[in-house]
């Protein structure tokens, strides 16, 4: 009696944007309470402040003295308002930077643990902040240094072009459409370059936390790992850039008196919650993208072989669902 041939193996899912999002959701749902706690601690203050800050800024700027007041009092009030606005902006920026680093280190650490099927606990996630804060800070400074250098080069190019035009024509109209278009073109070039670098450096934060590297090295390694997955990284940056941006634009379209209504409070709470969800999913998706990039370059299988030392490893992304099986071939 002939033995029937075995059924064909299930098709391997394509490594695309939807697959990365799906795997990130699996990890988050498998440890929903843990990620909820981290989101409340670090992401919710971020999203709430981003949602409320434009309204508070408009309220403080609109509140001013009577126009019939003496000119000296008006000028003094304007100087005081400008200094208060600068101080508030600096404090707000520092707050965003700190909580962004806290969220990136803790959530990235927990997502890596969840991907490998290790225990995901709150205390180790909090401890990862202390070990990753300095490397993340230095790496962010390196990124800003490169971006500032690019901006300085483009600014120098504009300056040289302006001086060259002045030498030839002895005069330049800064309000002319040609000059405005030229500056807009240079600005667009800077935005495109920065966005391209964001795609190339999509794995930087994950590398700092997962591989304990910092400085310029994570930038170089991220550029290497993201090869072959640039389209996915581009889609992730576009999706998690435009969707929260639309929410923030919606939150800034409030009148100065709208904050007194209950509808405004409900809207702020809803927007903050949705924005928190986007931030959490973005951080988890970056970790999944990092794992897929390592798998493409043949690094993930070796790590699993060294850690578990067996032929087949089950990665329990979610309870009650079919686990993902990684086959390790030894040579």
VMD Tcl script that draws the C-alpha trace (Angstrom):
set ca {
  {0.00 0.00 0.00}
  {1.42 3.32 -1.06}
  {1.99 5.83 1.69}
  {0.40 9.16 0.80}
  {2.84 12.01 0.54}
  {2.99 14.33 3.51}
  {1.00 17.54 3.25}
  {2.93 20.54 2.04}
  {4.23 22.86 4.74}
  {2.23 25.99 5.42}
  {3.33 28.99 3.40}
  {5.84 31.23 5.08}
  {4.27 34.62 5.78}
  {5.71 37.49 3.84}
  {7.90 39.83 5.84}
  {5.90 42.97 5.18}
  {4.41 45.85 7.12}
  {1.28 43.98 8.18}
  {3.30 41.01 9.41}
  {5.45 43.23 11.61}
  {2.38 44.96 13.05}
  {0.66 41.61 13.63}
  {3.64 40.16 15.49}
  {4.00 43.30 17.58}
  {0.34 43.05 18.57}
  {0.80 39.38 19.47}
  {3.60 40.21 21.88}
  {1.71 43.10 23.45}
  {-1.48 41.08 23.82}
  {0.40 38.16 25.37}
  {1.59 40.46 28.18}
  {-1.18 43.04 28.13}
  {-1.06 43.90 31.84}
  {2.68 44.41 31.79}
  {2.63 46.71 28.77}
  {-0.39 48.52 30.17}
  {1.59 49.32 33.31}
  {4.57 50.59 31.31}
  {2.26 52.64 29.09}
  {0.61 54.28 32.07}
  {3.98 55.03 33.65}
  {5.81 56.45 30.64}
  {3.70 56.74 27.49}
  {0.50 58.20 28.89}
  {2.27 61.25 30.40}
  {3.94 61.77 27.03}
  {0.74 61.56 25.01}
  {-1.24 63.65 27.49}
  {1.36 66.42 27.54}
  {1.61 66.43 23.74}
  {-2.16 66.71 23.52}
  {-2.64 69.41 26.15}
  {0.46 71.55 25.59}
  {-0.78 73.37 22.43}
  {-3.96 74.41 24.23}
  {-2.08 75.60 27.30}
  {0.35 77.53 25.12}
  {-2.48 79.27 23.27}
  {-4.17 80.14 26.55}
  {-1.04 81.72 28.02}
  {-0.28 83.63 24.83}
  {-3.82 84.95 24.49}
  {-3.99 86.17 28.08}
  {-2.53 89.65 28.08}
  {-2.99 93.11 29.57}
  {-5.50 95.60 28.35}
  {-4.51 97.31 25.13}
  {-5.20 100.65 26.83}
  {-2.32 100.09 29.24}
  {0.81 102.25 28.94}
  {3.34 101.25 26.31}
  {6.01 100.58 28.93}
  {3.77 98.09 30.71}
  {2.92 96.41 27.41}
  {6.57 95.99 26.44}
  {7.42 94.67 29.91}
  {4.55 92.20 29.68}
  {5.68 91.00 26.24}
  {9.23 90.45 27.47}
  {7.93 88.53 30.47}
  {5.66 86.43 28.26}
  {8.48 85.58 25.87}
  {10.81 84.54 28.69}
  {8.07 82.44 30.30}
  {7.30 80.81 26.96}
  {10.96 79.94 26.39}
  {11.28 78.49 29.90}
  {8.09 76.47 29.49}
  {9.23 75.18 26.09}
  {12.61 74.11 27.48}
  {10.98 72.37 30.44}
  {8.49 70.68 28.12}
  {11.28 69.50 25.80}
  {13.27 68.10 28.73}
  {10.17 66.30 29.99}
  {9.51 64.77 26.57}
  {13.14 63.70 26.18}
  {13.30 62.01 29.59}
  {10.04 60.11 29.29}
  {10.80 59.14 25.70}
  {14.05 57.54 26.81}
  {12.32 55.87 29.77}
  {9.62 54.43 27.52}
  {12.03 53.33 24.78}
  {14.34 51.46 27.16}
  {11.68 49.73 29.27}
  {9.25 48.76 26.50}
  {12.03 47.66 24.16}
  {13.52 45.48 26.90}
  {10.16 43.86 27.63}
  {9.37 43.29 23.96}
  {12.70 41.55 23.42}
  {12.01 39.34 26.42}
  {8.54 38.55 25.13}
  {9.81 37.73 21.66}
  {12.18 35.09 23.02}
  {9.50 33.68 25.32}
  {11.31 34.74 28.47}
  {9.49 35.95 31.59}
  {8.33 39.54 31.22}
  {8.37 41.33 34.57}
  {7.96 44.94 35.59}
  {11.00 45.30 37.85}
  {13.60 44.22 35.25}
  {11.94 46.56 32.76}
  {12.32 49.46 35.19}
  {15.93 48.47 35.89}
  {16.69 48.53 32.17}
  {16.09 52.29 32.26}
  {19.14 52.81 34.47}
  {21.37 50.66 32.27}
  {20.18 52.11 28.96}
  {19.61 55.76 29.82}
  {23.18 56.96 29.32}
  {23.82 54.94 26.12}
  {20.51 56.12 24.67}
  {21.27 59.73 25.58}
  {24.71 59.62 23.95}
  {23.30 57.95 20.84}
  {20.55 60.58 20.55}
  {23.20 63.29 20.82}
  {25.16 61.62 18.01}
  {22.04 61.60 15.82}
  {21.37 65.26 16.55}
  {25.02 66.08 15.85}
  {24.81 64.50 12.40}
  {21.52 66.23 11.64}
  {22.92 69.55 12.82}
  {25.99 69.06 10.63}
  {23.77 68.40 7.60}
  {21.74 71.52 8.38}
  {24.93 73.57 8.72}
  {26.23 72.32 5.36}
  {22.96 73.19 3.63}
  {22.91 76.59 5.34}
  {26.47 77.25 4.20}
  {25.46 76.27 0.66}
  {22.59 78.78 0.73}
  {24.92 81.47 2.08}
  {27.49 80.87 -0.67}
  {24.83 80.90 -3.39}
  {23.42 84.18 -2.06}
  {26.87 85.78 -1.96}
  {27.62 84.56 -5.48}
  {24.37 86.04 -6.78}
  {25.12 89.33 -5.03}
  {28.56 89.44 -6.66}
  {27.03 88.95 -10.10}
  {23.87 91.05 -9.87}
  {24.90 93.26 -6.89}
  {21.47 92.83 -5.35}
  {19.07 90.09 -4.37}
  {15.42 90.35 -3.49}
  {14.80 88.11 -0.50}
  {11.05 88.40 -1.00}
  {11.20 87.31 -4.64}
  {9.51 84.00 -5.53}
  {12.81 82.67 -6.89}
  {14.61 83.09 -3.58}
  {11.65 81.78 -1.59}
  {11.43 78.77 -3.91}
  {15.17 78.16 -3.57}
  {14.97 78.20 0.24}
  {11.91 75.94 0.13}
  {13.81 73.51 -2.10}
  {16.75 73.41 0.33}
  {14.35 72.90 3.23}
  {12.67 70.04 1.38}
  {16.07 68.49 0.70}
  {16.88 68.64 4.42}
  {13.56 67.01 5.32}
  {14.11 64.23 2.77}
  {17.65 63.57 4.04}
  {16.51 63.45 7.66}
  {13.63 61.13 6.82}
  {15.96 58.85 4.85}
  {18.29 58.69 7.84}
  {15.34 57.85 10.09}
  {14.60 54.85 7.88}
  {18.25 53.79 7.92}
  {18.43 54.25 11.69}
  {15.06 52.70 12.50}
  {16.71 50.05 14.71}
  {19.01 52.34 16.68}
  {17.05 52.39 19.95}
  {16.51 48.64 19.84}
  {20.21 48.05 19.24}
  {21.20 50.22 22.19}
  {18.89 48.32 24.55}
  {19.21 44.79 23.15}
  {22.91 44.73 22.27}
  {24.27 47.25 24.80}
  {25.96 49.40 22.16}
  {25.96 53.17 21.94}
  {27.40 56.15 20.12}
  {27.86 56.04 16.37}
  {28.11 52.25 16.17}
  {24.33 51.61 16.45}
  {23.81 53.95 13.49}
  {26.19 51.94 11.33}
  {24.80 48.60 12.47}
  {21.21 49.71 11.91}
  {22.09 50.71 8.35}
  {23.52 47.22 7.83}
  {20.61 45.33 9.37}
  {17.85 47.28 7.66}
  {19.09 46.24 4.21}
  {16.37 44.17 2.59}
  {13.71 45.58 4.93}
  {13.87 49.26 4.00}
  {10.35 49.23 2.56}
  {8.96 47.86 5.81}
  {10.94 50.41 7.83}
  {9.68 53.16 5.51}
  {6.06 52.05 5.97}
  {6.49 51.94 9.74}
  {7.92 55.46 9.81}
  {5.17 56.79 7.57}
  {2.36 55.10 9.47}
  {3.56 55.96 12.97}
  {4.52 59.44 11.83}
  {1.36 60.55 10.04}
  {-1.26 58.87 12.23}
  {-0.12 60.45 15.54}
  {0.56 63.69 13.67}
  {-3.06 63.86 12.57}
  {-4.16 63.27 16.16}
  {-1.91 66.04 17.44}
  {-3.18 68.43 14.78}
  {-6.73 67.60 15.82}
  {-5.89 68.29 19.46}
  {-4.45 71.72 18.60}
  {-7.62 72.86 16.80}
  {-9.38 74.04 19.95}
  {-10.54 77.48 20.83}
  {-9.31 79.20 23.95}
  {-12.66 78.63 25.67}
  {-13.10 75.02 24.61}
  {-11.09 73.69 27.53}
  {-13.91 74.61 29.93}
  {-16.33 72.08 28.43}
  {-16.65 68.38 29.30}
  {-16.48 67.53 25.61}
  {-12.96 68.93 25.49}
  {-11.91 66.82 28.50}
  {-13.37 63.66 26.96}
  {-11.66 64.43 23.66}
  {-8.29 64.97 25.35}
  {-8.60 61.68 27.23}
  {-9.58 59.81 24.07}
  {-6.78 61.35 22.01}
  {-4.22 60.63 24.73}
  {-5.30 57.00 24.94}
  {-5.13 56.46 21.19}
  {-1.78 58.22 20.98}
  {-0.45 56.02 23.79}
  {-1.54 52.93 21.87}
  {0.27 54.14 18.74}
  {3.46 54.81 20.70}
  {3.39 51.38 22.33}
  {2.78 49.60 19.04}
  {5.54 51.60 17.37}
  {8.13 50.59 19.96}
  {7.07 46.94 19.80}
  {7.05 46.97 15.99}
  {10.62 48.27 15.92}
  {11.71 45.29 18.02}
  {9.94 42.86 15.69}
  {11.54 44.57 12.70}
  {14.91 44.21 14.41}
  {14.35 40.47 14.89}
  {13.29 40.01 11.28}
  {16.31 41.94 10.04}
  {18.59 39.73 12.13}
  {16.86 36.64 10.75}
  {17.42 37.83 7.18}
  {21.13 38.29 7.90}
  {21.39 34.88 9.56}
  {21.98 36.16 13.09}
  {18.73 35.22 14.82}
  {19.02 31.45 14.33}
  {22.50 31.41 15.82}
  {21.34 33.35 18.87}
  {18.46 30.95 19.44}
  {20.78 27.97 18.99}
  {23.21 29.33 21.55}
  {20.51 30.20 24.06}
  {18.24 27.19 23.91}
  {20.67 24.56 22.49}
  {18.05 22.45 20.76}
  {16.83 21.93 17.24}
  {13.35 23.42 17.50}
  {12.43 26.39 19.62}
  {8.89 27.51 20.30}
  {8.35 31.22 20.74}
  {5.04 31.70 22.59}
  {3.87 35.03 21.29}
  {0.37 34.60 22.61}
  {-1.38 32.11 24.82}
  {-4.08 30.09 23.12}
  {-2.59 30.54 19.66}
  {-0.30 28.37 17.59}
  {3.26 29.19 18.66}
  {5.87 30.22 16.15}
  {8.52 27.58 15.55}
  {12.03 28.51 14.54}
  {14.03 25.72 12.92}
  {17.76 25.87 13.49}
  {19.96 24.03 11.02}
  {23.47 23.13 12.14}
  {26.30 22.94 9.65}
}
mol new
graphics top color blue
foreach p $ca { graphics top sphere $p radius 0.5 }
foreach p [lrange $ca 0 end-1] q [lrange $ca 1 end] { graphics top cylinder $p $q radius 0.2 }
display resetview
